[in-house]
Amino acid sequence: MNKNLITYIFLFFLIAVNGFFLVTYMTDGNKKQPTASEQPSNFIAKELGFDKGQLQQFRKITRKHRRSIRELSMENRGLKKQLWNSLADSTKKENQIDAITSLMGQIQQQKEQKTFYYFKDVERICTKKQRLKLQEIIKEALNKSEATHERPKFFEHKDE
């Protein structure tokens, strides 16, 4: 009886500790994901004070932009895998490596262009006052990024 009691207490203790760590781990992982209101695009929409029609157009533009950036990011990931897998491959020639890195650079160029034109599209749905505010937001973000040497949050592409 005494052995069983100790075993049950120990088992209960282990279950409680596992439950505690599981709950703690799961809730910390969820906090790392930004909520919808913390998304960079929602910040821009809120700051510019879009009306319902503008907001609908803005969301459409944003979905299209994210989809195109996601496709480019997937392509870039494939090239990165190819590049780093070639590290162990002694048959890869230097010109093949150069070609892969050149393609990666072209993809980055396309991302930058698409991001620029995304903001041009956003600017088109803005009123004159909102355009000025958008320019302020972009300038402020770029100035902060120069000081911290980090890319502004709403320019980020989550592929790396």
Secondary structure, 3 states (H helix, E strand, C coil): CHHHHHHHHHHHHHHHHHHHHHHHHHHHHHHHCCCHHHCHHHHHHHHHCCCHHHHHHHHHHHHHHHHHHHHHHHHHHHHHHHHHHCCCCCCCCHHHHHHHHHHHHHHHHHHHHHHHHHHHHHHHCCCHHHHHHHHHHHHHHHHHHHHHCCCCHHHCCCCC
